[in-house]
Amino acid sequence: MLELENKVSTLAISMGYVLYDMFWAKENEHAILRIFLSKELPSQSLEYFADLQNAKSIQSQQLDALPKRDSISLQDCELFSKTLSPLLDVELVSQEKYFLEVSSPGLERVLKKPQHFVYSIGEEIEITSRQNIHLQGLLLASNVNGEVGALLLCTEYLQQYRIEFIPFENIKKAKTIFRF
């Protein structure tokens, strides 16, 4: 599966996407290969978040101007599915009948793997630590000084902000939050 995942990831990158996740599921006796695509944040957006990390104080207008990640459209999923199918025909020749589903990971999603955090930079997330501490904030980074985790910009009372780093091994649960 890892070799196939690497090939799917390479194809996704060549088409301007990133492979967010990929797994096999079984529903009603049918095998389903689920593939979730996302898009990278542009490098200038990552620089914006790096600047926020180093800021001595943060103004609300800075948060209003946050860069957004481009979303995955239905046409993106269709194009990727059609482009991927010949590869799967070769790679899964011995696989029994299966269905292929290609989609975006969704607005609110569970973050389980370190790369899920990478692909969620710039989004609001909620974390429950192994010590049952609940934190909510804007995900600024997922790798700080070589340590994998979540660097959050948390809002406190009276619009005061603090930055908190939670190492990946201390995260019990995490998910993105979408506010209407």
C-alpha positions in Angstrom: 0.0 0.0 0.0 2.9 2.4 0.8 4.3 2.0 -2.7 0.9 2.7 -4.3 0.4 5.7 -1.9 3.8 7.1 -3.1 2.8 6.8 -6.7 -0.6 8.4 -6.1 1.1 11.2 -4.2 3.6 11.8 -7.0 0.7 12.0 -9.5 -1.2 14.4 -7.3 1.8 16.7 -6.9 2.3 16.7 -10.7 -1.3 17.9 -11.1 -1.0 20.7 -8.5 -2.6 18.8 -5.6 -1.4 17.0 -2.5 -2.5 13.6 -1.3 -4.2 14.4 2.0 -5.1 10.8 2.8 -5.7 7.4 1.2 -7.2 4.2 2.6 -9.3 1.2 1.8 -12.8 0.9 3.3 -15.5 -1.8 3.1 -19.1 -0.9 2.9 -21.9 -3.4 2.2 -19.4 -6.0 1.1 -17.9 -3.5 -1.5 -14.2 -2.5 -1.4 -13.7 1.2 -1.7 -10.4 3.0 -2.3 -10.9 6.5 -0.8 -8.5 9.2 -1.9 -8.6 12.7 -0.4 -6.9 15.6 -2.2 -5.9 19.0 -0.9 -3.9 22.0 -2.2 -0.7 23.4 -0.9 -0.7 26.9 0.6 1.4 29.2 -1.6 4.8 30.0 -0.2 3.9 33.7 0.5 1.1 32.4 2.7 3.5 30.2 4.7 5.7 33.3 5.1 2.7 35.2 6.5 2.1 32.5 9.1 5.8 32.5 9.9 5.6 36.3 10.5 2.7 35.7 12.9 4.7 33.2 14.9 7.5 35.8 15.4 5.2 38.8 16.1 5.5 40.5 19.5 1.8 41.4 19.3 -0.9 40.5 16.9 -3.6 42.9 15.7 -7.1 41.7 14.7 -6.8 43.1 11.2 -3.8 40.7 10.7 -6.2 37.9 11.4 -8.8 39.3 9.1 -6.3 39.2 6.3 -5.3 35.6 6.7 -4.5 33.9 3.4 -6.8 31.0 2.4 -6.0 27.7 0.8 -7.6 27.1 -2.6 -10.2 24.4 -2.4 -10.6 21.2 -4.3 -13.5 21.4 -6.8 -15.6 18.6 -8.2 -13.9 19.1 -11.5 -10.5 18.6 -9.7 -11.7 15.3 -8.3 -13.1 14.2 -11.7 -9.9 15.1 -13.5 -7.7 13.3 -10.9 -9.9 10.2 -10.9 -9.7 9.9 -14.7 -5.9 10.5 -14.7 -5.4 8.0 -11.8 -7.5 5.2 -13.3 -4.9 3.8 -15.8 -2.3 3.7 -13.0 -4.7 1.8 -10.7 -5.5 -0.6 -13.6 -1.8 -1.6 -13.6 -1.1 -1.4 -9.9 -4.2 -3.2 -8.7 -4.5 -5.8 -11.4 -4.9 -8.6 -8.8 -7.3 -6.6 -6.7 -10.9 -7.8 -6.6 -13.6 -5.4 -7.8 -13.5 -2.0 -6.0 -14.9 1.5 -6.2 -12.8 4.6 -6.4 -13.8 7.7 -4.5 -11.8 10.9 -4.9 -12.8 14.0 -2.8 -11.6 16.8 -0.7 -11.0 16.0 3.0 -13.9 18.3 3.9 -14.2 21.5 5.9 -14.3 19.8 9.3 -12.0 16.8 9.5 -10.1 14.8 12.0 -6.3 15.3 12.0 -4.6 12.0 12.7 -1.2 12.1 10.8 1.5 14.7 11.0 0.9 15.6 7.3 -2.8 16.3 8.1 -1.4 19.2 10.3 0.8 20.4 7.5 -2.1 20.5 5.1 -4.2 22.4 7.7 -1.9 25.3 8.4 -4.0 28.5 8.4 -7.1 26.8 9.6 -8.7 26.9 13.0 -8.3 23.7 14.9 -9.3 22.1 18.2 -7.0 19.9 20.1 -7.4 17.7 23.1 -4.1 16.8 24.7 -3.2 13.5 26.4 -3.6 15.5 29.7 -7.2 16.3 28.6 -6.4 20.0 28.1 -8.6 21.5 25.3 -7.1 24.2 23.1 -8.6 26.0 20.2 -6.7 28.3 17.8 -5.3 29.1 14.5 -2.7 26.5 13.3 0.4 28.5 12.4 2.9 25.7 11.9 3.3 21.9 12.3 7.1 21.8 12.6 8.9 24.0 15.0 12.7 23.7 15.5 12.5 20.2 14.1 9.8 19.0 16.4 6.5 17.9 14.9 3.3 19.1 16.5 0.9 22.0 16.3 1.8 25.6 16.9 -1.5 27.4 17.8 -2.4 31.0 18.0 -4.9 30.9 20.8 -7.4 33.8 21.5 -7.8 34.6 25.2 -10.0 37.0 27.1 -10.3 40.6 25.7 -8.7 39.6 22.3 -5.3 38.8 23.9 -3.3 36.2 22.0 -0.8 33.6 23.0 1.1 31.1 21.0 1.3 27.5 22.2 3.1 24.5 20.8 1.8 21.0 21.4 4.1 18.1 20.4 2.4 15.5 18.1 2.9 12.8 20.7 0.9 14.8 23.3 -2.1 15.2 21.0 -4.9 12.8 21.8 -7.5 14.2 19.4 -7.5 17.1 16.8 -9.9 18.4 14.2 -10.4 21.4 12.1 -13.2 23.8 12.9 -15.3 25.6 10.3 -17.1 28.7 11.4 -19.9 30.1 9.3 
